[in-house]
């Protein structure tokens, strides 16, 4: 039996962002306006305190590993990455082993993606088995379970768009990687979802563009569970005719009144998921009733 903690979309930031002249002509300005004047900053005003409490839980509750499914920052500035890596405990030896994938806010512009800022600051969380020299996808074994991590984020040129994409090359590597893995349940970790909380394909400006191709590869690769973030409401989709495995959205770990993370207990192929929700008045996390699934084992 193993126990995992899964969280996403912490969106940590700092007052001094380190603006450069080139940033003024980028999408970052629109994002900054959203944070300062359109409510996003207010919605994450408790983010650092809640993240600190969540990291403390990761030290205390006996997890075998931690899964972070992206969006460490708000606007992908270098000081944000440094602050997020410090508060989330990237180099904290007291935390369980952790895997991570970038979110669209970590790849806010093409320059942010090409700079490798996420990969530099979160390097210890990107360790695993891979195909050749390519960073993504990668897989790490925890007990009898495989955590298979895929990068589904890329920068969008449209100021209001937040689309994701895995890409045919990475999907081909995912197939190759999964053929190399040993037996045991396989958990696919992405930032982007397959569906929204109603089980529908997301709107064009927010969706995983190649969701159909990704789903086909996941089925062929023997994935038993898909976990992600991006949508800030946590939700669970039970297996059905279209998607044969459960899909779990962690939501945002730190957004006011939505703040939550998940604990997964996996005993053989039995998954027990418990959502831990922040109680601001009590200053602690409260467990919701557990949900139980059976995972396929490749």
Phi, psi and omega in degrees: 000137175232159179233131181239149169248132181234125176219167186202164167051059179278330175050056178280151181210175180224159180295318182265101186275340181078048180300144172237158182308321182294334181291332183293336180262013184246178177298342182300328180297316179297318178297320180295319177299319178299318180291313188280326191235344186247014169103346183294321178298318179295321181294339180244027184293338178258012190302314184295316181295319180291320177299319178299318180293322179293318178296323176298321176298321180298331178282333194255338193260011171073034177286147176276334179198163178236143179239124177243121186255035164098171187066065174287329188241174172269313189230011175064031172281149181305313179298330176295316179297316180298317180294315181297316180299323179290312184289329180276351173081039181303322181252022180272111182290348179277354180266154175296162174304142186229144170242153183212153170229152179284153172255173182295332177285342175277342174244051191298321176231168178298324178297322178296318179297311184292334182291337182070025182298315178299313183295325178291313185284334182247023184308316181298340182267005182247022182273136178170187177277139182217180178255112180062219182266001183287134183290320181241142358279169173217161183225142177227135180271134174233108186062236180263006187250144174256129171260115185250113191253126185236137176272110181253010185254147172203155184288142178254140179279340183274129187299327184260003183263149177217054182278155176241167179197135174271315178093146184297325180294316180291323177297322177295319178293325178298318177299314180297316181299314184293332176291338181272342187285153177283187182286165178121159179302144181243125179251120178272129182246119175225170169275318186274148179270164169280321185218167174272186185293345176265002182082014182259155173293134183294164177300154189304323185282354187232355191273167165281112190298319182257046182297323182293316179294320179296319179296318180298318179292320179299318177298313182294330183276359178075029178294133180256346181200137176243124178239147186200183175229232175074306173277128189278351171274124174288144177199167180229133173249121179287157177302148180209189183299324183278314182243110189278002180230157177293148176236126185236123174263124179286343185072202176261130180288341192229358180286133184307129178069002171239353189304123181195157169218169185245148167245134178242126171251122183241112180246102189067247174248009178271121179255125171246115181256129176236124177273132178251117187248136181286129174255106186297317182295319182277341181068036180203169178270142179243136180275134171271166179302139183288158175239137186242134175227164170250129182263140173290147179240120182289000000 
